[in-house]
Amino acid sequence: MNFQRILIPVAGVVLVAAAYRFYGWAGVAIATGALVMWLLLHFNRVMQVLKRAANQPVGYVGSAVMLNAKLKPGATLLHVVAMTRALGALQSPKDTQPELYRWTDGTHSHVTCEFHNGKLKKWDLVRPVRDDETPTDAAAGPAP
């Protein structure tokens, strides 16, 4: 169960109650103002991420290899969208769990990310094999 959905509102109520207990209505006004400011900061961050993502094609990333290196389990979908600066192309049926999103770069390499309840669980990087190299050459690395 996601405790943030319960813990954050309870912490807000406790903060307002404690402010009333120690400082009266002036404390409630300050605590409420601080909570509204916190909410506005988070809303502003979401809007900035979405504004940057609106300028890119859906499912595009500059480098799929660099995205693969930056991803960490537990990252939120919003965090991944902020890293890629683009919305992912939805690969799974809409409104089903897990959600699969794909980001592709200019070399047709792509990263497919699996999200459970908005949190990144696993991801796969797929790099296409070029015509001038064989799969054994790609695995061996560069020649000395």
N, C-alpha and C positions, 0 to 999 in steps of 0.2 A: 504494500500500500504506500502511496506517496504521502509522506508526512508533511511535506511543505504545504499541501493544500489545507491542512488542518492547523499546523503549527504557526504559520504566518498570521492568519486572522486571529487566532487565540493570543498571540504575542501582541498584536495591535490592541485588542480589547484589554489585556493586562496592563499595557502601557498607559492607555487612557484612564483606566481605573486607578492605577498608582498615581498618575498625575493629579487626578481629582482628590485622592486621599491626602496627598502631601501639599498641594498648592491650590486646591479649589478649582473654580471655574477658569481661572487664568491658566492653570496647568493643563486643563482639558483643551483649551484653545491652542496652546503651544504644542501639545502632543498631537492633536488632530492636524495642525498645520504641518508638523514634521512628517506625519504619515501621508498626507496629501502630496507633499513635496517628493517623498520617496516614490510614490506611485507615478507622479509626473515624470520623474527621471527615468523610470523603467519604460513608460509609454514613449518617451522621447527616443530612447535607444531602439525600441522596436520600429518606430517610424523611420529612423535613420537607416537601419538595416534594410527595410523594405524599399526605401527610396533609392538606395544604391543598387539593390537587386532589380529594380524596375528598369534600369538602364542596360541590362545584359539580357541576352537570349536565355530562355528557360533551359536549364540543364547544361549550361556552358561554364567551363572553368579554364583559367589560363594554363594550368599544368595539373594534370591528374596525378602525376607522380608526387608533386609537392603537396597536394591535398592529402594524398595517402599518408605522407610522412607526418602531417600535422594532426591527423585525426586521433582522438583518444576515446576509449569507451566511456559512456556516461555523458558525453557532450550533448547539448540540446540541439534540436533542429534549428533553432534561431542562431545558435553559435556557429553551426556549420554553414548556414546561409550567409552569416556575416563573414566567414572565412572565404567563401567562394564568390561573394558579391553577386550571386545569382540564385534564383529558385531552382531546386532540383526537379528533374523530369520524373513524375510519378510513374512507377513501374508496376505497382500492385493495384488491385481494385480499390476504388475510392471508399473511404470510411471503414477499412478493415485493418486489423493488426496482424502481423507487423506491417509497417509502412516501408516500402522500398522506393528510394530516390536514386537517380543516376545523374552524375555530372560527367560530361565528355569534353575533352580538349581538342585542339586543332589537329593533333596527330591520330585522332580516333581512339586514343586510350580513354578508358572511363573507369570511374569509381562508383560502385553501387553500394549504397549505405542502407542498413536495416535499422529502423527505429521502432522501439517498443514504448508506447505511451510517451512519445516525444523525446526519448533518450536513445542515443546511439549504442547499439549492442555489438554489431560487427559490420565489416565492410570488406569489399574485394576490389582489387585493382586488376584490370585487364588491359594488357598492352598487345596490340596486334603485331603479328610477325610480318616484317617487311619482305618483299620479294627477293632482295639481295642477300638475305641472311637466312640460315637454317636454324631450326629451334636449338640444335646443339651448339651452334656458334653463339647464340644469344645467352645461353646458360654459362658458357665458358668464360665470357667476359672479353675484354680487349687483349689483343696479342701483345707480348712484351717487346 
